[in-house]
Structure formats: structure tokens, C-alpha cells
């Protein structure tokens, strides 16, 4: 076995140079994006409740448009896209602290209209709609409509959706009982 000290160094140089160039590119892109990120952060914290409500109205129009647009057989892809939009909506803490989570039920319904088998949507959006938007009645209504399309084996662990629905139902009735709220007929 011969060890080539000089040859090993030559083999590492191209790899090392590629890594340095890649890291330089990532750093450069990050530095170029920083002013835009700062501007977006300022805009989010400086937005008035009226501007945020206008953004919510635009989101409602967007959700209605997406629900009525043809998907050409890519319903699950559209549902995933709407779910990603929901995560951005839900994660915008400054806006949600000012005007709340009123669109959670609309996102929930839009996603399940496209893909009733989207297991994560049931788990994330049922909690969001029930707890954050304060609409357990709407959660139960949406889940009743879409759970009937499922079987215990399709998708995997679909039986958990019934448990989630039962939890939201319990949350709804406990809220009614504690707040002594009259039910709508």
C-alpha cells in the first residue's frame, strides 16, 4: 500500500473549492434578501387592523377562487398548496394577535373539499378552528361532511378522525356549558 500525500491533497481541492463556492453563494443570497425580509417584518408589525382585514378579505376571495377553479386531477396537490397557505396565515402572529383566526374554518373546508383523505389537515385545522377561531360548531359541521367519505383503513389511521371529531364535540359542549351560551337553532 502506497500513500500518496501529494495526490490526496489534489483530490480534496476540487471538492473543497465547490463547498466554499456553494457556501459563498448561500451567504450572498442571504445578505441580498435581508433588506427585503426587514421590510416585510416592519410591514407586518406596522399594519393597521383595517389593512389586515383587507388582507383577510383578499384571502377569502383567493380561497373561493381556488375552490371553484379546475384542478385537472391534482386535487391533493391543490389541498397541499392551500395547507401551506394556511400555515403562513396561522404563523403570522402579529396579524393574528390583532384580528384573530376567523379564516381557519374556510381553510379547513377548502382543503377537505379538495382532499378529504388529507390526514394532517384534520389534526391541524380542527384544533385551529375549534380553539383559535372559537368555532367548534363549524369544526363538527365540516368534519361530519367529510368523514363520511373515509373508511377505517383509507387513509392510514383514519379511525383517529372520529376521535378528533369527538374531542371537538366535547370541547364545543363544554364551552356552551361553561359560558352558559344559548344555542342557535
Biotite code that builds the C-alpha atoms (Angstrom):
import biotite.structure as struc

atoms = struc.array([
    struc.Atom([0.000, 0.000, 0.000], chain_id="A", res_id=1, res_name="UNK", atom_name="CA", element="C"),
    struc.Atom([1.420, 3.278, -1.048], chain_id="A", res_id=2, res_name="UNK", atom_name="CA", element="C"),
    struc.Atom([0.168, 6.506, 0.387], chain_id="A", res_id=3, res_name="UNK", atom_name="CA", element="C"),
    struc.Atom([0.346, 9.480, -1.892], chain_id="A", res_id=4, res_name="UNK", atom_name="CA", element="C"),
    struc.Atom([0.404, 12.522, 0.291], chain_id="A", res_id=5, res_name="UNK", atom_name="CA", element="C"),
    struc.Atom([0.539, 14.966, -2.595], chain_id="A", res_id=6, res_name="UNK", atom_name="CA", element="C"),
    struc.Atom([-2.141, 13.099, -4.595], chain_id="A", res_id=7, res_name="UNK", atom_name="CA", element="C"),
    struc.Atom([-4.634, 13.172, -1.746], chain_id="A", res_id=8, res_name="UNK", atom_name="CA", element="C"),
    struc.Atom([-4.325, 16.917, -1.494], chain_id="A", res_id=9, res_name="UNK", atom_name="CA", element="C"),
    struc.Atom([-5.097, 17.291, -5.184], chain_id="A", res_id=10, res_name="UNK", atom_name="CA", element="C"),
    struc.Atom([-8.241, 15.136, -4.814], chain_id="A", res_id=11, res_name="UNK", atom_name="CA", element="C"),
    struc.Atom([-9.563, 17.277, -1.962], chain_id="A", res_id=12, res_name="UNK", atom_name="CA", element="C"),
    struc.Atom([-9.001, 20.625, -3.621], chain_id="A", res_id=13, res_name="UNK", atom_name="CA", element="C"),
    struc.Atom([-11.878, 20.431, -6.185], chain_id="A", res_id=14, res_name="UNK", atom_name="CA", element="C"),
    struc.Atom([-14.317, 19.253, -3.514], chain_id="A", res_id=15, res_name="UNK", atom_name="CA", element="C"),
    struc.Atom([-13.226, 21.918, -1.061], chain_id="A", res_id=16, res_name="UNK", atom_name="CA", element="C"),
    struc.Atom([-13.457, 24.649, -3.682], chain_id="A", res_id=17, res_name="UNK", atom_name="CA", element="C"),
    struc.Atom([-17.006, 23.566, -4.597], chain_id="A", res_id=18, res_name="UNK", atom_name="CA", element="C"),
    struc.Atom([-18.050, 23.676, -0.950], chain_id="A", res_id=19, res_name="UNK", atom_name="CA", element="C"),
    struc.Atom([-16.543, 27.147, -0.480], chain_id="A", res_id=20, res_name="UNK", atom_name="CA", element="C"),
    struc.Atom([-18.273, 28.444, -3.625], chain_id="A", res_id=21, res_name="UNK", atom_name="CA", element="C"),
    struc.Atom([-21.624, 26.946, -2.524], chain_id="A", res_id=22, res_name="UNK", atom_name="CA", element="C"),
    struc.Atom([-21.347, 28.481, 0.950], chain_id="A", res_id=23, res_name="UNK", atom_name="CA", element="C"),
    struc.Atom([-20.376, 31.817, -0.590], chain_id="A", res_id=24, res_name="UNK", atom_name="CA", element="C"),
    struc.Atom([-23.452, 31.713, -2.835], chain_id="A", res_id=25, res_name="UNK", atom_name="CA", element="C"),
    struc.Atom([-25.766, 30.885, 0.072], chain_id="A", res_id=26, res_name="UNK", atom_name="CA", element="C"),
    struc.Atom([-24.247, 33.671, 2.156], chain_id="A", res_id=27, res_name="UNK", atom_name="CA", element="C"),
    struc.Atom([-24.542, 36.138, -0.732], chain_id="A", res_id=28, res_name="UNK", atom_name="CA", element="C"),
    struc.Atom([-28.184, 35.258, -1.355], chain_id="A", res_id=29, res_name="UNK", atom_name="CA", element="C"),
    struc.Atom([-28.919, 35.594, 2.356], chain_id="A", res_id=30, res_name="UNK", atom_name="CA", element="C"),
    struc.Atom([-27.305, 39.010, 2.528], chain_id="A", res_id=31, res_name="UNK", atom_name="CA", element="C"),
    struc.Atom([-29.177, 40.179, -0.567], chain_id="A", res_id=32, res_name="UNK", atom_name="CA", element="C"),
    struc.Atom([-32.511, 39.039, 0.907], chain_id="A", res_id=33, res_name="UNK", atom_name="CA", element="C"),
    struc.Atom([-32.019, 40.646, 4.331], chain_id="A", res_id=34, res_name="UNK", atom_name="CA", element="C"),
    struc.Atom([-33.335, 44.140, 3.386], chain_id="A", res_id=35, res_name="UNK", atom_name="CA", element="C"),
    struc.Atom([-36.475, 42.594, 1.868], chain_id="A", res_id=36, res_name="UNK", atom_name="CA", element="C"),
    struc.Atom([-37.022, 40.498, 4.999], chain_id="A", res_id=37, res_name="UNK", atom_name="CA", element="C"),
    struc.Atom([-36.608, 43.551, 7.232], chain_id="A", res_id=38, res_name="UNK", atom_name="CA", element="C"),
    struc.Atom([-39.128, 45.493, 5.130], chain_id="A", res_id=39, res_name="UNK", atom_name="CA", element="C"),
    struc.Atom([-41.650, 42.641, 5.352], chain_id="A", res_id=40, res_name="UNK", atom_name="CA", element="C"),
    struc.Atom([-41.223, 42.401, 9.116], chain_id="A", res_id=41, res_name="UNK", atom_name="CA", element="C"),
    struc.Atom([-41.807, 46.148, 9.517], chain_id="A", res_id=42, res_name="UNK", atom_name="CA", element="C"),
    struc.Atom([-44.871, 45.993, 7.272], chain_id="A", res_id=43, res_name="UNK", atom_name="CA", element="C"),
    struc.Atom([-46.318, 43.122, 9.290], chain_id="A", res_id=44, res_name="UNK", atom_name="CA", element="C"),
    struc.Atom([-45.873, 44.858, 12.628], chain_id="A", res_id=45, res_name="UNK", atom_name="CA", element="C"),
    struc.Atom([-46.948, 48.296, 11.381], chain_id="A", res_id=46, res_name="UNK", atom_name="CA", element="C"),
    struc.Atom([-50.113, 47.135, 9.602], chain_id="A", res_id=47, res_name="UNK", atom_name="CA", element="C"),
    struc.Atom([-53.355, 48.542, 10.944], chain_id="A", res_id=48, res_name="UNK", atom_name="CA", element="C"),
    struc.Atom([-56.283, 46.267, 11.767], chain_id="A", res_id=49, res_name="UNK", atom_name="CA", element="C"),
    struc.Atom([-58.120, 47.685, 8.744], chain_id="A", res_id=50, res_name="UNK", atom_name="CA", element="C"),
    struc.Atom([-55.272, 46.699, 6.406], chain_id="A", res_id=51, res_name="UNK", atom_name="CA", element="C"),
    struc.Atom([-55.189, 43.246, 7.966], chain_id="A", res_id=52, res_name="UNK", atom_name="CA", element="C"),
    struc.Atom([-58.944, 42.845, 7.459], chain_id="A", res_id=53, res_name="UNK", atom_name="CA", element="C"),
    struc.Atom([-58.496, 43.792, 3.803], chain_id="A", res_id=54, res_name="UNK", atom_name="CA", element="C"),
    struc.Atom([-55.841, 41.089, 3.528], chain_id="A", res_id=55, res_name="UNK", atom_name="CA", element="C"),
    struc.Atom([-58.274, 38.602, 5.087], chain_id="A", res_id=56, res_name="UNK", atom_name="CA", element="C"),
    struc.Atom([-60.944, 39.614, 2.566], chain_id="A", res_id=57, res_name="UNK", atom_name="CA", element="C"),
    struc.Atom([-58.418, 39.023, -0.224], chain_id="A", res_id=58, res_name="UNK", atom_name="CA", element="C"),
    struc.Atom([-57.704, 35.588, 1.276], chain_id="A", res_id=59, res_name="UNK", atom_name="CA", element="C"),
    struc.Atom([-61.429, 34.787, 1.224], chain_id="A", res_id=60, res_name="UNK", atom_name="CA", element="C"),
    struc.Atom([-61.570, 35.710, -2.466], chain_id="A", res_id=61, res_name="UNK", atom_name="CA", element="C"),
    struc.Atom([-58.484, 33.562, -3.082], chain_id="A", res_id=62, res_name="UNK", atom_name="CA", element="C"),
    struc.Atom([-59.989, 30.565, -1.254], chain_id="A", res_id=63, res_name="UNK", atom_name="CA", element="C"),
    struc.Atom([-63.256, 30.884, -3.190], chain_id="A", res_id=64, res_name="UNK", atom_name="CA", element="C"),
    struc.Atom([-61.343, 31.101, -6.460], chain_id="A", res_id=65, res_name="UNK", atom_name="CA", element="C"),
    struc.Atom([-59.237, 28.047, -5.644], chain_id="A", res_id=66, res_name="UNK", atom_name="CA", element="C"),
    struc.Atom([-62.329, 26.037, -4.707], chain_id="A", res_id=67, res_name="UNK", atom_name="CA", element="C"),
    struc.Atom([-64.079, 26.881, -7.981], chain_id="A", res_id=68, res_name="UNK", atom_name="CA", element="C"),
    struc.Atom([-61.053, 26.501, -10.267], chain_id="A", res_id=69, res_name="UNK", atom_name="CA", element="C"),
    struc.Atom([-60.481, 23.229, -12.121], chain_id="A", res_id=70, res_name="UNK", atom_name="CA", element="C"),
    struc.Atom([-57.700, 21.070, -10.694], chain_id="A", res_id=71, res_name="UNK", atom_name="CA", element="C"),
    struc.Atom([-57.232, 18.716, -13.652], chain_id="A", res_id=72, res_name="UNK", atom_name="CA", element="C"),
    struc.Atom([-56.999, 15.720, -11.328], chain_id="A", res_id=73, res_name="UNK", atom_name="CA", element="C"),
    struc.Atom([-54.458, 17.285, -8.974], chain_id="A", res_id=74, res_name="UNK", atom_name="CA", element="C"),
    struc.Atom([-56.846, 17.801, -6.056], chain_id="A", res_id=75, res_name="UNK", atom_name="CA", element="C"),
    struc.Atom([-54.376, 16.568, -3.465], chain_id="A", res_id=76, res_name="UNK", atom_name="CA", element="C"),
    struc.Atom([-51.698, 18.933, -4.780], chain_id="A", res_id=77, res_name="UNK", atom_name="CA", element="C"),
    struc.Atom([-54.102, 21.881, -4.534], chain_id="A", res_id=78, res_name="UNK", atom_name="CA", element="C"),
    struc.Atom([-55.025, 20.780, -0.992], chain_id="A", res_id=79, res_name="UNK", atom_name="CA", element="C"),
    struc.Atom([-51.335, 20.702, -0.079], chain_id="A", res_id=80, res_name="UNK", atom_name="CA", element="C"),
    struc.Atom([-50.888, 24.187, -1.531], chain_id="A", res_id=81, res_name="UNK", atom_name="CA", element="C"),
    struc.Atom([-53.829, 25.540, 0.463], chain_id="A", res_id=82, res_name="UNK", atom_name="CA", element="C"),
    struc.Atom([-52.424, 23.863, 3.580], chain_id="A", res_id=83, res_name="UNK", atom_name="CA", element="C"),
    struc.Atom([-49.104, 25.666, 3.061], chain_id="A", res_id=84, res_name="UNK", atom_name="CA", element="C"),
    struc.Atom([-51.034, 28.932, 2.689], chain_id="A", res_id=85, res_name="UNK", atom_name="CA", element="C"),
    struc.Atom([-52.840, 28.120, 5.943], chain_id="A", res_id=86, res_name="UNK", atom_name="CA", element="C"),
    struc.Atom([-49.535, 27.571, 7.736], chain_id="A", res_id=87, res_name="UNK", atom_name="CA", element="C"),
    struc.Atom([-48.412, 31.029, 6.614], chain_id="A", res_id=88, res_name="UNK", atom_name="CA", element="C"),
    struc.Atom([-51.743, 32.502, 7.728], chain_id="A", res_id=89, res_name="UNK", atom_name="CA", element="C"),
    struc.Atom([-51.600, 30.730, 11.087], chain_id="A", res_id=90, res_name="UNK", atom_name="CA", element="C"),
    struc.Atom([-47.956, 31.637, 11.704], chain_id="A", res_id=91, res_name="UNK", atom_name="CA", element="C"),
    struc.Atom([-48.438, 35.374, 11.134], chain_id="A", res_id=92, res_name="UNK", atom_name="CA", element="C"),
    struc.Atom([-48.583, 36.120, 14.860], chain_id="A", res_id=93, res_name="UNK", atom_name="CA", element="C"),
    struc.Atom([-48.690, 39.935, 14.693], chain_id="A", res_id=94, res_name="UNK", atom_name="CA", element="C"),
    struc.Atom([-51.693, 39.845, 12.367], chain_id="A", res_id=95, res_name="UNK", atom_name="CA", element="C"),
    struc.Atom([-53.445, 37.034, 14.236], chain_id="A", res_id=96, res_name="UNK", atom_name="CA", element="C"),
    struc.Atom([-52.993, 38.868, 17.540], chain_id="A", res_id=97, res_name="UNK", atom_name="CA", element="C"),
    struc.Atom([-54.753, 41.913, 16.074], chain_id="A", res_id=98, res_name="UNK", atom_name="CA", element="C"),
    struc.Atom([-57.650, 40.361, 14.162], chain_id="A", res_id=99, res_name="UNK", atom_name="CA", element="C"),
    struc.Atom([-57.827, 36.688, 15.145], chain_id="A", res_id=100, res_name="UNK", atom_name="CA", element="C"),
    struc.Atom([-58.136, 33.398, 13.294], chain_id="A", res_id=101, res_name="UNK", atom_name="CA", element="C"),
    struc.Atom([-61.510, 33.838, 11.610], chain_id="A", res_id=102, res_name="UNK", atom_name="CA", element="C"),
    struc.Atom([-60.414, 32.233, 8.323], chain_id="A", res_id=103, res_name="UNK", atom_name="CA", element="C"),
    struc.Atom([-59.394, 28.895, 9.852], chain_id="A", res_id=104, res_name="UNK", atom_name="CA", element="C"),
    struc.Atom([-62.761, 27.266, 9.048], chain_id="A", res_id=105, res_name="UNK", atom_name="CA", element="C"),
    struc.Atom([-62.573, 28.467, 5.436], chain_id="A", res_id=106, res_name="UNK", atom_name="CA", element="C"),
    struc.Atom([-59.105, 26.969, 5.033], chain_id="A", res_id=107, res_name="UNK", atom_name="CA", element="C"),
    struc.Atom([-60.321, 23.743, 6.669], chain_id="A", res_id=108, res_name="UNK", atom_name="CA", element="C"),
    struc.Atom([-63.243, 23.440, 4.299], chain_id="A", res_id=109, res_name="UNK", atom_name="CA", element="C"),
    struc.Atom([-61.226, 24.381, 1.203], chain_id="A", res_id=110, res_name="UNK", atom_name="CA", element="C"),
    struc.Atom([-58.588, 21.752, 1.946], chain_id="A", res_id=111, res_name="UNK", atom_name="CA", element="C"),
    struc.Atom([-61.061, 18.970, 2.662], chain_id="A", res_id=112, res_name="UNK", atom_name="CA", element="C"),
    struc.Atom([-63.140, 19.817, -0.403], chain_id="A", res_id=113, res_name="UNK", atom_name="CA", element="C"),
    struc.Atom([-60.068, 19.036, -2.495], chain_id="A", res_id=114, res_name="UNK", atom_name="CA", element="C"),
    struc.Atom([-58.685, 16.115, -0.472], chain_id="A", res_id=115, res_name="UNK", atom_name="CA", element="C"),
    struc.Atom([-60.895, 14.542, 2.221], chain_id="A", res_id=116, res_name="UNK", atom_name="CA", element="C"),
    struc.Atom([-58.103, 11.996, 2.861], chain_id="A", res_id=117, res_name="UNK", atom_name="CA", element="C"),
    struc.Atom([-55.611, 14.665, 3.973], chain_id="A", res_id=118, res_name="UNK", atom_name="CA", element="C"),
    struc.Atom([-54.989, 13.326, 7.470], chain_id="A", res_id=119, res_name="UNK", atom_name="CA", element="C"),
    struc.Atom([-52.827, 16.208, 8.734], chain_id="A", res_id=120, res_name="UNK", atom_name="CA", element="C"),
    struc.Atom([-55.488, 18.741, 7.788], chain_id="A", res_id=121, res_name="UNK", atom_name="CA", element="C"),
    struc.Atom([-57.942, 17.113, 10.177], chain_id="A", res_id=122, res_name="UNK", atom_name="CA", element="C"),
    struc.Atom([-55.429, 17.266, 13.000], chain_id="A", res_id=123, res_name="UNK", atom_name="CA", element="C"),
    struc.Atom([-54.098, 20.793, 12.448], chain_id="A", res_id=124, res_name="UNK", atom_name="CA", element="C"),
    struc.Atom([-57.179, 22.604, 11.243], chain_id="A", res_id=125, res_name="UNK", atom_name="CA", element="C"),
    struc.Atom([-59.692, 21.054, 13.610], chain_id="A", res_id=126, res_name="UNK", atom_name="CA", element="C"),
    struc.Atom([-57.670, 22.412, 16.524], chain_id="A", res_id=127, res_name="UNK", atom_name="CA", element="C"),
    struc.Atom([-57.177, 25.764, 14.841], chain_id="A", res_id=128, res_name="UNK", atom_name="CA", element="C"),
    struc.Atom([-60.851, 26.141, 14.008], chain_id="A", res_id=129, res_name="UNK", atom_name="CA", element="C"),
    struc.Atom([-62.046, 24.956, 17.411], chain_id="A", res_id=130, res_name="UNK", atom_name="CA", element="C"),
    struc.Atom([-59.553, 26.545, 19.756], chain_id="A", res_id=131, res_name="UNK", atom_name="CA", element="C"),
    struc.Atom([-58.132, 29.567, 17.962], chain_id="A", res_id=132, res_name="UNK", atom_name="CA", element="C"),
    struc.Atom([-61.100, 30.647, 15.855], chain_id="A", res_id=133, res_name="UNK", atom_name="CA", element="C"),
    struc.Atom([-63.520, 29.642, 18.615], chain_id="A", res_id=134, res_name="UNK", atom_name="CA", element="C"),
    struc.Atom([-65.794, 27.744, 16.220], chain_id="A", res_id=135, res_name="UNK", atom_name="CA", element="C"),
    struc.Atom([-66.147, 24.143, 17.445], chain_id="A", res_id=136, res_name="UNK", atom_name="CA", element="C"),
    struc.Atom([-69.618, 24.072, 15.873], chain_id="A", res_id=137, res_name="UNK", atom_name="CA", element="C"),
    struc.Atom([-68.081, 24.761, 12.460], chain_id="A", res_id=138, res_name="UNK", atom_name="CA", element="C"),
    struc.Atom([-65.396, 22.105, 13.046], chain_id="A", res_id=139, res_name="UNK", atom_name="CA", element="C"),
    struc.Atom([-68.040, 19.499, 13.790], chain_id="A", res_id=140, res_name="UNK", atom_name="CA", element="C"),
    struc.Atom([-70.063, 20.548, 10.740], chain_id="A", res_id=141, res_name="UNK", atom_name="CA", element="C"),
    struc.Atom([-67.047, 20.320, 8.399], chain_id="A", res_id=142, res_name="UNK", atom_name="CA", element="C"),
    struc.Atom([-65.889, 17.012, 9.866], chain_id="A", res_id=143, res_name="UNK", atom_name="CA", element="C"),
    struc.Atom([-69.378, 15.483, 9.623], chain_id="A", res_id=144, res_name="UNK", atom_name="CA", element="C"),
    struc.Atom([-69.470, 16.410, 5.958], chain_id="A", res_id=145, res_name="UNK", atom_name="CA", element="C"),
    struc.Atom([-66.071, 14.928, 5.102], chain_id="A", res_id=146, res_name="UNK", atom_name="CA", element="C"),
    struc.Atom([-65.594, 11.994, 7.496], chain_id="A", res_id=147, res_name="UNK", atom_name="CA", element="C"),
    struc.Atom([-68.388, 10.131, 5.721], chain_id="A", res_id=148, res_name="UNK", atom_name="CA", element="C"),
    struc.Atom([-66.073, 9.884, 2.674], chain_id="A", res_id=149, res_name="UNK", atom_name="CA", element="C"),
    struc.Atom([-63.474, 7.905, 4.641], chain_id="A", res_id=150, res_name="UNK", atom_name="CA", element="C"),
    struc.Atom([-63.182, 4.255, 5.594], chain_id="A", res_id=151, res_name="UNK", atom_name="CA", element="C"),
    struc.Atom([-61.317, 2.921, 8.666], chain_id="A", res_id=152, res_name="UNK", atom_name="CA", element="C"),
    struc.Atom([-58.342, 1.905, 6.509], chain_id="A", res_id=153, res_name="UNK", atom_name="CA", element="C"),
    struc.Atom([-58.184, 4.622, 3.854], chain_id="A", res_id=154, res_name="UNK", atom_name="CA", element="C"),
    struc.Atom([-56.149, 6.693, 4.597], chain_id="A", res_id=155, res_name="UNK", atom_name="CA", element="C"),
    struc.Atom([-53.969, 5.051, 7.273], chain_id="A", res_id=156, res_name="UNK", atom_name="CA", element="C"),
    struc.Atom([-55.264, 5.613, 10.776], chain_id="A", res_id=157, res_name="UNK", atom_name="CA", element="C"),
    struc.Atom([-58.493, 7.190, 9.545], chain_id="A", res_id=158, res_name="UNK", atom_name="CA", element="C"),
    struc.Atom([-60.162, 5.893, 12.696], chain_id="A", res_id=159, res_name="UNK", atom_name="CA", element="C"),
    struc.Atom([-58.383, 8.720, 14.560], chain_id="A", res_id=160, res_name="UNK", atom_name="CA", element="C"),
    struc.Atom([-60.533, 11.291, 12.751], chain_id="A", res_id=161, res_name="UNK", atom_name="CA", element="C"),
    struc.Atom([-63.555, 10.084, 14.673], chain_id="A", res_id=162, res_name="UNK", atom_name="CA", element="C"),
    struc.Atom([-61.672, 10.585, 17.941], chain_id="A", res_id=163, res_name="UNK", atom_name="CA", element="C"),
    struc.Atom([-60.658, 14.082, 16.855], chain_id="A", res_id=164, res_name="UNK", atom_name="CA", element="C"),
    struc.Atom([-64.268, 14.859, 15.989], chain_id="A", res_id=165, res_name="UNK", atom_name="CA", element="C"),
    struc.Atom([-65.392, 13.562, 19.389], chain_id="A", res_id=166, res_name="UNK", atom_name="CA", element="C"),
    struc.Atom([-62.831, 15.784, 21.137], chain_id="A", res_id=167, res_name="UNK", atom_name="CA", element="C"),
    struc.Atom([-64.041, 18.850, 19.237], chain_id="A", res_id=168, res_name="UNK", atom_name="CA", element="C"),
    struc.Atom([-67.655, 17.933, 20.009], chain_id="A", res_id=169, res_name="UNK", atom_name="CA", element="C"),
    struc.Atom([-66.790, 17.644, 23.699], chain_id="A", res_id=170, res_name="UNK", atom_name="CA", element="C"),
    struc.Atom([-64.947, 20.973, 23.567], chain_id="A", res_id=171, res_name="UNK", atom_name="CA", element="C"),
    struc.Atom([-67.987, 22.584, 21.947], chain_id="A", res_id=172, res_name="UNK", atom_name="CA", element="C"),
    struc.Atom([-70.445, 21.338, 24.581], chain_id="A", res_id=173, res_name="UNK", atom_name="CA", element="C"),
    struc.Atom([-68.110, 22.195, 27.447], chain_id="A", res_id=174, res_name="UNK", atom_name="CA", element="C"),
    struc.Atom([-67.769, 25.736, 26.092], chain_id="A", res_id=175, res_name="UNK", atom_name="CA", element="C"),
    struc.Atom([-71.536, 26.073, 25.829], chain_id="A", res_id=176, res_name="UNK", atom_name="CA", element="C"),
    struc.Atom([-71.991, 24.764, 29.369], chain_id="A", res_id=177, res_name="UNK", atom_name="CA", element="C"),
    struc.Atom([-69.309, 26.956, 30.978], chain_id="A", res_id=178, res_name="UNK", atom_name="CA", element="C"),
    struc.Atom([-70.211, 30.163, 29.199], chain_id="A", res_id=179, res_name="UNK", atom_name="CA", element="C"),
    struc.Atom([-73.934, 29.481, 29.537], chain_id="A", res_id=180, res_name="UNK", atom_name="CA", element="C"),
    struc.Atom([-74.359, 30.389, 25.880], chain_id="A", res_id=181, res_name="UNK", atom_name="CA", element="C"),
    struc.Atom([-77.763, 29.813, 24.280], chain_id="A", res_id=182, res_name="UNK", atom_name="CA", element="C"),
    struc.Atom([-77.562, 27.543, 21.238], chain_id="A", res_id=183, res_name="UNK", atom_name="CA", element="C"),
    struc.Atom([-78.553, 28.791, 17.811], chain_id="A", res_id=184, res_name="UNK", atom_name="CA", element="C"),
    struc.Atom([-81.478, 26.935, 16.331], chain_id="A", res_id=185, res_name="UNK", atom_name="CA", element="C"),
])
